[in-house]
């Protein structure tokens, strides 16, 4: 009887080990590049450009975000670390700002770095603006798209997607 139990345990445990060794299927690897000066967000999949969007950015100008309240869009490497389906701006993909470099720069200047930088749609109730929102930079430091565009990104990009924001 012990032999049967041992063999059953070995088969079960051995099956679990072999299943763990199999690679899990992976979807395409996405990354996002945001070019502030060009007002462009580009999505890449496995190194190939798959989608481009015109964007609006922070109304504070083209500088690099240093502190909370400066209305500038940050520059650097981040990831999409969470999403908010109940956002005041249709849908929002939260970026991992501030990163360690941002924290160090703000500390050196003696100011708080800020937070809550997102890629989002239009303010709820203003979706009718559509592409008109691109006529001016209007966010407090976020990256804005039309509502259909953020819906597309929401479905396409998983949490953990790298986002590079360039000047």
C-alpha positions as CSV (number, residue, x, y, z in Angstrom):
1,X,0.0,0.0,0.0
2,X,2.8,2.4,0.8
3,X,4.4,1.7,-2.5
4,X,1.2,2.6,-4.4
5,X,0.9,5.9,-2.4
6,X,4.6,6.7,-3.1
7,X,4.2,6.0,-6.8
8,X,1.0,8.1,-7.0
9,X,2.7,11.0,-5.1
10,X,5.8,10.7,-7.4
11,X,3.7,10.8,-10.6
12,X,1.6,13.7,-9.3
13,X,4.6,15.7,-8.1
14,X,6.7,14.8,-11.2
15,X,3.8,16.0,-13.4
16,X,3.7,19.3,-11.6
17,X,7.5,19.8,-12.1
18,X,7.3,19.1,-15.8
19,X,4.4,21.5,-16.2
20,X,6.4,24.2,-14.4
21,X,9.3,23.7,-16.8
22,X,7.2,24.4,-19.9
23,X,7.4,28.0,-21.1
24,X,4.1,29.9,-20.7
25,X,2.8,31.4,-24.0
26,X,3.7,35.1,-24.2
27,X,2.0,37.8,-26.2
28,X,3.8,40.5,-28.1
29,X,6.2,42.6,-26.0
30,X,5.0,46.2,-26.1
31,X,6.7,49.4,-25.3
32,X,5.7,53.0,-25.7
33,X,7.8,56.1,-26.7
34,X,6.4,59.5,-26.0
35,X,8.0,62.5,-27.8
36,X,6.9,65.7,-26.1
37,X,8.2,68.1,-28.7
38,X,6.5,66.1,-31.5
39,X,3.4,65.6,-29.5
40,X,3.5,62.0,-30.4
41,X,2.9,58.7,-28.6
42,X,4.2,55.6,-30.5
43,X,3.4,52.0,-29.6
44,X,5.9,49.3,-30.6
45,X,5.4,45.6,-30.6
46,X,8.4,43.3,-30.7
47,X,10.5,46.3,-31.9
48,X,8.1,47.2,-34.7
49,X,6.0,50.4,-34.8
50,X,2.3,49.5,-34.7
51,X,0.5,52.7,-33.8
52,X,1.0,56.4,-33.5
53,X,-1.1,59.0,-31.7
54,X,-1.1,62.8,-31.5
55,X,-1.1,63.8,-27.9
56,X,-1.5,66.8,-25.6
57,X,0.9,67.2,-22.7
58,X,1.3,69.4,-19.6
59,X,0.5,73.1,-20.0
60,X,3.7,74.1,-18.2
61,X,5.8,74.0,-21.3
62,X,8.6,71.7,-22.7
63,X,10.9,71.5,-19.7
64,X,11.4,68.4,-17.6
65,X,9.1,68.0,-14.6
66,X,11.0,68.7,-11.3
67,X,8.3,69.3,-8.7
68,X,4.7,68.9,-7.8
69,X,2.5,71.6,-9.4
70,X,4.8,72.7,-12.2
71,X,2.4,71.4,-14.8
72,X,5.3,69.8,-16.8
73,X,5.2,66.3,-18.2
74,X,8.2,64.2,-16.9
75,X,11.0,62.8,-19.0
76,X,12.5,59.4,-18.4
77,X,11.8,55.7,-18.1
78,X,8.6,54.5,-16.5
79,X,6.1,51.6,-16.6
80,X,2.4,51.4,-16.7
81,X,1.9,50.3,-13.1
82,X,-1.9,50.4,-12.7
83,X,-5.1,51.5,-14.4
84,X,-8.2,53.4,-13.3
85,X,-11.5,52.6,-15.0
86,X,-13.2,55.1,-12.7
87,X,-10.9,58.0,-13.7
88,X,-12.2,61.6,-14.0
89,X,-10.5,61.5,-17.4
90,X,-12.5,58.7,-19.1
91,X,-9.8,55.9,-18.6
92,X,-6.3,56.3,-17.2
93,X,-3.1,54.3,-17.3
94,X,-0.9,55.3,-14.4
95,X,2.8,55.7,-14.9
96,X,5.4,54.9,-12.3
97,X,6.4,58.5,-11.8
98,X,8.4,59.5,-9.8
99,X,11.3,57.1,-10.6
100,X,14.5,57.2,-8.5
101,X,16.1,59.8,-10.7
102,X,13.0,62.1,-10.3
103,X,13.1,61.6,-6.5
104,X,16.8,62.4,-6.3
105,X,16.4,65.6,-8.5
106,X,13.5,66.8,-6.4
107,X,15.3,66.1,-3.1
108,X,18.4,68.0,-4.4
109,X,16.1,71.0,-5.2
110,X,14.3,70.6,-1.8
111,X,10.9,70.2,-3.4
112,X,8.3,67.3,-3.6
113,X,8.5,65.5,-7.0
114,X,4.7,65.2,-7.5
115,X,2.8,62.1,-8.5
116,X,-0.2,60.8,-10.4
117,X,1.2,61.1,-14.0
118,X,-1.1,59.2,-16.4
119,X,-1.9,58.6,-20.0
120,X,-5.6,59.4,-20.1
121,X,-8.6,60.4,-22.2
122,X,-10.7,63.6,-22.0
123,X,-12.3,64.8,-18.8
124,X,-15.6,63.0,-18.3
125,X,-18.4,64.9,-20.1
126,X,-15.9,66.5,-22.6
127,X,-15.5,63.5,-24.9
128,X,-17.2,65.5,-27.6
129,X,-14.0,67.6,-27.9
130,X,-12.3,64.7,-29.6
131,X,-9.3,65.8,-31.6
132,X,-9.9,69.4,-30.8
133,X,-8.1,68.7,-27.4
134,X,-4.9,68.6,-29.4
135,X,-5.0,72.3,-30.2
136,X,-3.3,73.1,-26.9
137,X,-1.4,71.5,-24.1
138,X,-3.8,71.5,-21.3
139,X,-3.0,68.7,-18.7
140,X,-1.3,69.2,-15.4
141,X,1.6,67.0,-16.6
142,X,-0.2,64.0,-18.0
143,X,-0.4,62.7,-21.5
144,X,-3.9,63.1,-23.1
145,X,-5.5,61.3,-26.0
146,X,-9.1,61.2,-27.3
147,X,-11.4,58.8,-25.6
148,X,-11.4,56.2,-28.5
149,X,-7.6,56.3,-28.5
150,X,-7.3,55.7,-24.7
151,X,-9.8,52.8,-25.0
152,X,-7.6,51.3,-27.7
153,X,-4.5,51.6,-25.6
154,X,-6.4,50.3,-22.5
155,X,-7.1,47.1,-24.3
156,X,-3.7,46.8,-26.0
157,X,-1.1,47.6,-23.2
158,X,-0.8,45.4,-20.1
159,X,0.4,46.7,-16.8
160,X,4.2,46.5,-16.8
161,X,4.5,48.0,-20.3
162,X,7.7,50.2,-20.5
163,X,7.1,53.9,-21.3
164,X,10.0,56.2,-22.3
165,X,9.2,59.9,-22.3
166,X,11.6,62.0,-24.3
167,X,11.9,65.8,-24.7
